[in-house]
């Protein structure tokens, strides 16, 4: 990045240029497909199938059905539709400070946004759980079991909602809260929440729009930080998926997809999964693998953490990194 005087800066902020600005391999794939054919997704094309296969290969086996859309907001909106169709429930549990997108359905479940509209802005079908923040939150690092304590808060919300005759359709959370303050949930929290939500007839939606595609280094998806025994019911993704190209995806189980298809309301998206978008998505996945960007995230991340830890020793103002 350059300022108006030509001063050069390292770009540490861009949340969409996942494999670097204007990566030549991605541009080549996009140009080649654009020159050949681009059409809407009513027409079958190999790119869509190949990309779905490559993408689902990075996920747990039961997450096997892809819906391609055009933005993270569109992905999360579709995830809500899938969840609500599954058992016919309507209510959604979200986290404090959460942000899931700019369309009306998502503003309704984003305290980061609707709290700005005043104290009466929360809809009746929305329930807000405490953010599982073990640094600043209700239960902290000195608590003997913060993951269970935060999950119990969700359980209480479910029980209260049921007393009032309401039914939970979904719990939605970013796998690591971004707008909520870069909050990493304690291990075990998602497993326990999923257990309570599923028992109530709801599904667990993991929002990977900002944190997916190897950004956490150790794993390809941030929800995998919770352990191998945790698998969401629906995963949404966006931003880094196309290196800035407008595309996104919802991945779910066959069971949920079939219940959605049985609704009689046919789902169609004109541009979602078009040949050019899928060519770009494939190219991004290939670059991540060929250039070992997941390993790079680990190496550079650890180096940064080490240097910041040194600053923590020097400055009492720094509480946590």
Secondary structure, DSSP 4 states (H G I P E B T S, - for coil): -B-TT--B------SS-TT-TT-HHHHHHHHHHHHH----TTS--HHHHHHHHHHHTTS-TT--EEEEESSHHHHHHHHHHHHHHHHS--EEEEETT----SSHHHHTT-HHHHGGG-TT-S-TTEEEEPP--TTTSSS-TTSTTHHHHHHHHHHHHHHHHHHTT--EEEEEEESEESTTTSEEPPTTHHHHHHHHHHHTT-EEEEE-TTT-TTTTSSSSSGGGGG-TT---SEEEE-GGGGTTSS-EEEEE-HHHHHHHHTTS-----SSTT-HHHHHHHHHHHHHHHHTTHHHHHHHHHHHHHHHHHHHHHH-TT----
